[in-house]
Amino acid sequence: MELWLNDRIEGQMCSVRVVNVLHMEKSRYQEIAVVETENYGKALVLNGALQLTEKDEFFYHEMLVHVPMSLHPCPEKVLIIGGGDGGSLREVLKHESVKRAVMVEIDERVVEICKEFFPTVSCGFSDPRAELLYEDGVRFVEETEERFDVVLVDSTDPYDFAEKLFSEEFFRNVYRVLTEDGVCSSQTESPFIMGALIRKVGSYLRSLFKYSAVYWTVVPTYPGGLWTFTLGSKMHDPLSFRSLDGIKTRFYSSEVHKASLAGNISDIVEMKERT
């Protein structure tokens, strides 16, 4: 008998063949599973939705992190909302200027499971610059008096407890906790499937920031294959960025940075309404 993981979202599905179920449990917040896939190595699955695989996770994590990080001239304090697998933290800590990286994750079990099954992804947790808080990210940005140079929103899909991470009030609080030249970026799903969400988040950031932009990456195991991020910058043009030649990456580069912003992704987002 064959076992397939079917990741469904808004009328579309991505399927990968599973050769072994390595772990499964239900935490206080969600169902967590780790499976071995035929083509992509181990995969993390939350509430039936594939979050990462060993083979293609860097397409997502490098682009979420390095595009906004490269806009800031010297990012020292970084806040990550979500990102319990540790991939975004790993990429943030590649920047030598970072003195403190605070990660706010609601589900402690996601972190512990990823430490066990995905050590190359979660390796940043042992860095002395990393600070891990187990609490609600929405409440954190609402209440904290700290200020950060960069805020990264590495959330799950916009359902259940994660839905508020895509709200106008949340992004107003993100703006508030940023320094005067701060930058933020949030994952905003597939342009083919979740165009309405991308337009909504984009409208929030345009109203708050001097600069805003939607940029993209490819993630073969996510529904639609093409994935977006939406960024806001108080002072720095997204096309005026620092070279990260000293940082080791597998996908991100200066050329990819420019291409991800120049791909007319907004046309794809609007495509469903025009056809």
C-alpha positions as CSV (number, residue, x, y, z in Angstrom):
1,M,0.0,0.0,0.0
2,E,1.3,3.5,-0.9
3,L,1.0,6.4,1.5
4,W,0.8,9.9,0.1
5,L,0.8,13.2,1.9
6,N,-1.8,15.5,0.3
7,D,-1.3,19.2,1.2
8,R,-4.6,20.9,0.2
9,I,-5.2,24.6,0.2
10,E,-8.0,26.6,-1.4
11,G,-8.9,24.2,-4.2
12,Q,-5.4,23.0,-5.0
13,M,-3.2,20.1,-3.7
14,C,0.4,19.1,-3.7
15,S,1.2,15.4,-3.1
16,V,4.4,13.7,-2.0
17,R,4.9,10.0,-1.5
18,V,5.6,9.0,2.1
19,V,7.9,6.0,2.8
20,N,7.9,6.1,6.6
21,V,6.1,8.0,9.4
22,L,8.8,8.9,11.9
23,H,6.8,10.8,14.5
24,M,3.2,12.0,15.2
25,E,1.6,13.7,18.1
26,K,-1.0,16.3,19.0
27,S,0.3,19.3,20.9
28,R,-1.8,21.9,22.7
29,Y,-2.1,23.8,19.5
30,Q,-1.9,21.5,16.5
31,E,-1.1,18.0,15.1
32,I,2.6,17.6,14.4
33,A,4.1,14.9,12.2
34,V,7.5,14.1,10.8
35,V,7.6,11.8,7.7
36,E,10.2,10.4,5.4
37,T,9.3,11.2,1.8
38,E,10.5,9.4,-1.3
39,N,12.1,12.4,-3.1
40,Y,12.5,15.2,-0.5
41,G,13.9,13.6,2.6
42,K,12.3,14.2,6.0
43,A,9.3,16.6,6.1
44,L,7.6,18.5,8.9
45,V,3.8,18.5,8.7
46,L,1.5,20.7,10.9
47,N,-2.2,20.0,10.8
48,G,-1.8,18.1,7.6
49,A,0.0,21.0,5.8
50,L,3.6,20.4,4.7
51,Q,5.9,23.0,6.3
52,L,9.3,22.0,5.1
53,T,11.4,19.3,3.6
54,E,15.1,18.7,3.9
55,K,15.6,19.1,0.2
56,D,13.9,22.4,-0.6
57,E,13.5,24.3,2.7
58,F,16.3,26.7,1.8
59,F,14.4,28.2,-1.1
60,Y,11.9,29.5,1.5
61,H,14.1,30.4,4.5
62,E,16.8,32.2,2.5
63,M,14.4,34.4,0.7
64,L,12.2,35.3,3.7
65,V,15.4,36.3,5.6
66,H,18.0,37.7,3.3
67,V,15.9,40.0,1.2
68,P,14.8,42.2,4.1
69,M,18.1,41.7,6.0
70,S,20.1,43.0,3.1
71,L,18.0,46.2,3.0
72,H,19.1,47.3,6.5
73,P,22.7,48.7,6.6
74,C,23.5,47.1,10.0
75,P,20.8,44.8,11.5
76,E,21.7,44.2,15.1
77,K,18.3,43.2,16.7
78,V,16.0,40.9,14.8
79,L,12.6,39.5,15.8
80,I,11.1,36.3,14.3
81,I,7.5,35.6,14.8
82,G,6.8,31.9,14.4
83,G,9.5,29.8,12.6
84,G,9.6,27.0,15.2
85,D,11.6,24.8,12.9
86,G,14.6,27.2,13.2
87,G,15.3,27.7,9.6
88,S,14.8,31.5,9.6
89,L,16.8,31.8,12.8
90,R,19.7,29.9,11.2
91,E,19.7,32.3,8.2
92,V,19.4,35.4,10.4
93,L,22.5,34.4,12.5
94,K,24.6,34.2,9.3
95,H,24.7,38.0,9.5
96,E,27.7,39.0,11.7
97,S,26.1,42.3,12.6
98,V,23.3,40.5,14.5
99,K,23.8,40.8,18.3
100,R,20.4,39.5,19.3
101,A,17.8,37.4,17.5
102,V,14.5,36.9,19.4
103,M,12.2,34.2,18.2
104,V,8.6,34.1,19.5
105,E,7.1,30.7,18.9
106,I,3.7,29.6,20.3
107,D,4.3,25.8,20.3
108,E,7.2,24.5,22.2
109,R,6.8,21.0,20.8
110,V,7.5,22.1,17.3
111,V,10.9,23.4,18.4
112,E,11.7,20.3,20.3
113,I,10.7,17.9,17.5
114,C,12.7,19.9,14.9
115,K,15.8,19.8,17.1
116,E,15.5,16.0,17.1
117,F,14.6,15.4,13.5
118,F,16.0,18.4,11.6
119,P,19.4,19.3,13.2
120,T,20.7,21.1,10.1
121,V,17.7,23.4,10.1
122,S,17.4,24.0,13.9
123,C,21.1,24.5,14.5
124,G,20.7,28.2,15.3
125,F,19.0,27.5,18.7
126,S,22.4,26.8,20.3
127,D,23.8,30.2,19.2
128,P,24.3,32.5,22.2
129,R,22.8,35.4,20.3
130,A,19.5,33.5,20.0
131,E,16.7,34.1,22.5
132,L,13.6,31.8,22.3
133,L,10.3,32.8,23.8
134,Y,7.3,30.5,23.9
135,E,4.4,32.8,23.7
136,D,1.8,34.3,21.3
137,G,3.5,36.5,18.7
138,V,0.5,38.7,18.2
139,R,0.5,39.5,21.9
140,F,4.2,40.0,22.0
141,V,4.3,42.8,19.3
142,E,1.3,44.3,21.0
143,E,2.9,44.6,24.4
144,T,6.7,44.8,24.0
145,E,8.5,48.0,24.4
146,E,11.6,46.7,22.6
147,R,12.5,47.9,19.1
148,F,14.0,45.8,16.3
149,D,15.8,46.5,13.1
150,V,14.2,43.7,11.3
151,V,10.9,41.7,12.0
152,L,10.3,38.5,10.1
153,V,6.9,36.8,10.2
154,D,7.4,33.1,9.5
155,S,3.9,31.9,10.1
156,T,1.9,28.8,9.1
157,D,-1.1,29.2,6.8
158,P,-3.7,31.9,7.8
159,Y,-6.1,29.6,9.7
160,D,-6.9,29.0,13.4
161,F,-4.4,30.7,15.8
162,A,-2.3,31.9,12.9
163,E,-5.1,34.0,11.3
164,K,-4.3,37.1,13.4
165,L,-0.7,37.1,12.0
166,F,-2.2,38.4,8.8
167,S,-4.4,41.2,10.3
168,E,-4.1,44.9,10.0
169,E,-3.8,45.4,13.7
170,F,-0.9,42.9,13.8
171,F,1.1,44.7,11.1
172,R,0.5,48.1,12.8
173,N,2.1,46.6,15.9
174,V,5.0,45.3,13.8
175,Y,5.5,48.8,12.4
176,R,5.5,50.1,16.0
177,V,8.2,47.7,17.2
178,L,10.6,48.5,14.3
179,T,13.3,51.1,14.6
180,E,13.1,54.3,12.6
181,D,14.8,52.6,9.6
182,G,13.4,49.1,10.2
183,V,12.3,46.5,7.7
184,C,9.8,43.7,8.0
185,S,8.8,40.7,5.8
186,S,6.0,38.2,6.0
187,Q,5.3,35.0,4.1
188,T,2.1,35.5,2.1
189,E,1.3,32.2,0.5
190,S,0.8,31.3,-3.2
191,P,0.0,34.1,-5.7
192,F,-2.1,31.6,-7.8
193,I,-4.2,30.4,-4.8
194,M,-4.2,33.2,-2.2
195,G,-4.2,36.4,-4.2
196,A,-6.8,38.0,-2.0
197,L,-4.6,37.5,1.1
198,I,-1.6,39.0,-0.7
199,R,-3.6,42.0,-1.8
200,K,-4.9,42.5,1.8
201,V,-1.5,42.3,3.4
202,G,0.0,44.5,0.7
203,S,-2.6,47.2,1.3
204,Y,-1.7,47.2,5.1
205,L,2.0,47.6,4.4
206,R,1.5,50.3,1.7
207,S,-0.5,52.3,4.3
208,L,2.3,52.0,6.9
209,F,5.6,52.0,5.1
210,K,7.4,54.3,2.7
211,Y,8.4,51.3,0.7
212,S,6.5,48.0,0.2
213,A,6.9,45.2,-2.2
214,V,5.8,41.6,-3.0
215,Y,8.6,39.2,-4.0
216,W,8.7,35.5,-4.7
217,T,10.6,32.3,-4.5
218,V,10.0,28.7,-5.7
219,V,9.2,25.9,-3.2
220,P,8.5,22.7,-5.1
221,T,6.6,21.0,-2.2
222,Y,4.2,23.9,-1.6
223,P,0.8,24.0,-3.4
224,G,1.3,26.0,-6.6
225,G,5.2,25.8,-6.4
226,L,5.5,29.6,-6.4
227,W,5.5,31.4,-3.0
228,T,5.4,35.1,-2.0
229,F,6.6,37.3,0.7
230,T,5.4,40.9,1.4
231,L,7.9,43.4,2.8
232,G,7.7,46.9,4.3
233,S,10.6,49.2,4.7
234,K,10.5,52.6,6.6
235,M,13.5,54.1,4.8
236,H,15.3,51.7,2.5
237,D,14.3,51.0,-1.1
238,P,14.1,47.2,-1.7
239,L,16.3,47.6,-4.8
240,S,19.0,49.4,-2.8
241,F,20.5,46.6,-0.8
242,R,23.8,45.4,0.6
243,S,25.8,42.6,-1.1
244,L,25.9,39.5,1.0
245,D,28.9,38.0,-0.7
246,G,30.4,36.9,2.6
247,I,27.3,34.9,3.6
248,K,27.0,31.3,2.4
249,T,23.6,30.7,0.7
250,R,22.4,28.0,-1.7
251,F,19.7,30.0,-3.6
252,Y,19.7,33.7,-2.5
253,S,22.1,36.0,-4.3
254,S,22.1,39.7,-5.4
255,E,20.9,38.6,-8.8
256,V,18.1,36.5,-7.3
257,H,17.2,39.4,-5.0
258,K,16.6,41.7,-8.0
259,A,14.8,39.1,-10.0
260,S,12.4,38.3,-7.2
261,L,11.3,41.9,-7.1
262,A,11.2,42.4,-10.9
263,G,9.1,39.4,-11.8
264,N,5.8,41.3,-12.1
265,I,4.4,39.1,-9.4
266,S,1.6,41.6,-8.8
267,D,0.2,40.7,-12.3
268,I,0.0,37.1,-11.2
269,V,-1.8,38.1,-8.0
270,E,-4.4,40.0,-10.0
271,M,-4.7,37.4,-12.7
272,K,-7.7,35.6,-11.2
273,E,-9.8,38.8,-11.2
274,R,-9.1,39.6,-14.8
275,T,-9.8,36.2,-16.3
